[in-house]
Amino acid sequence: MYDVIIIGAGVSGCACARELSRYRLNICVLEREEDVCCGTSKANSAIVHAGFDAKSGSLMAKLNVEGNQRMEELSRELDFPFQRNGSLVVCFEPDGVPDLEALYERGIQNGVKELRIIERDELAELEPNISDHAIKALYAPTGGIVCPFGMNFAFAENAAANGVEFQFDTEVIGFEKQEACWKIKTSQGEFLTKYVVNAAGVYADVLHNMVSQEKLQITARRGNYCLLDHSAKGFVNHTVFQLPGKYGKGVLITPTVHGNILIGPTAVDIEDKEGTNTTQEELAELLEKASTTVTNLPVRQIITSFAGLRAHEDGHEFRIGQAKGAEGFIDCAGIESPGLTAAPAIGSMVADIIRKLANPQENPDFIGTRKGILDPRTLDYEERAKLIQKNPAYGAIVCRCEMITQGEIEDAINRPLGAKSLDGVKRRTRAGMGRCQSGFCSPKTMEILAEQRGVEIAEITKSGGNSKLIVGINKDKI
């Protein structure tokens, strides 16, 4: 019998797990994939919104601003990359100025600090590659960028360090309300819990509708992205949005915390909750729109494209609270943009709901900090030499594009909730995220995974399940 079961190990679910671990509660996270960060949290814009976009007075606006304000301290406590690089919403025509001013007023109402409208000269000084057609911009210095994988893993590992259990490859297929608890039926058997937190992303409506007569509709909204190589670093320095206008909402161009440039997303509502495929039409639309924001977009530096799904709720609002007619079933649903920014505040809100329901004691042994994977490049020459002398694996470069060492990969595999697949290593260390897109390093990474996990190399997968990369060993068949 658990006190709380959280369904979904994305950034929202793991933020809830971390906040709930502050109390003496028996907590388990159920995740249908083989790892944390396998849904919306792995494929998004990786930005920390300032908070001027959400409707004033909405839960989305409140949690956005709160999450933004907490991000700096949280990144230090949990050791994940975050930069406050600032954001710009660019206006290209005089007819759009009233809309820009309305966005400014909304930001002020939402409590966004340091917000101001800047003229063409200052905009061009901040972003030399901005389009010649840009006339004004809304400047939000509090906007930022974050590593979404690093943030998700940080929440999860800290929760695990505080006693939260994680059960992977476990898909929820039904619920049964019993007298004092919920029975959760899964692909791996049944679980009993007093409280359920539904943080299932694009599937949150499916789970909600199993237990409540008040139905919820979540639409999978697909967004295509393009990622540029490190050689494009500095092309933009701020997160640059387009002011929504007669040509639609537009797309953003932003630096990443790892030195790339990211372009996206498109927005297409689809029925398939697994439809993370890119399309030629969406990618063409993406680059066409991005080219109106800047001059000489370096498209030859694109190294990959990908797509993610946003969990769009019909009312475009976060749905957080007990489901109607389902006591003890707490929804954490409709968490689309700015969900990544709001995640710390979402976790606190869900924890407060359960604290009021269960009245648990505080956990006196709660650990509030976590140390991430060591990046040898942050060390000076002498420190790095000492590290390599102590552990030679930190002197063996496996991923040449991102300069990731064997020591970092071994750490990623052996730490709490460690990597079990190529994608698990990639998201934790960036091995395979560079220009060659794992063309060089994947065989060696697979060897390290097999050795560290004590399995045959043919058992190593790209992303769990049936995604095996080796179908047989030629030498064994001859």
Buried (B, 14 or more C-beta within 10 A) or exposed (E): EBBBBBBBBBBBBBBBBBBBBBBBBBBBBBBBBBBBBBBBBBBBBBBBBBBBBBBBEBBBBBBBBBBBBBBBEBBEBBBBBBBBBBBBBBBBEEEBBEBBBEBBEBBEEBBBBEBEBBEBEBBBEBBEBBBEEBBBBBBBBBBBBBBBBBBBBBBBBBBBBBBBBBBBBBBBEEBEBEEEBBEBBBEBEEBBBBBBBBBBBBBBBBBBBBBBEEEBEBBBBBBBBBBBBBBBBEBBBBBBBBBBBEEEBBBBBBBBBBBBBBBBBBBBEBEEBEBBEBBEEBBEBBBEBBBBBBEEBBEEBBBBBBBBBBBBBEEEBBBBBBBBEBEBBBBBBBBBBBBBBBBBBBBBBBBEBBBEBBEBEEBEEBEEEBEBBBBBEEBEEEEBEEBBEEBEBBBEBBBEBBBBBBBBBBBBBEBEBBBBBBBBBBBBBBBBBBBBBBEBBBEBBBBBBBEBBEEEBBEBBBBBEEEEBBEEEEEEEE
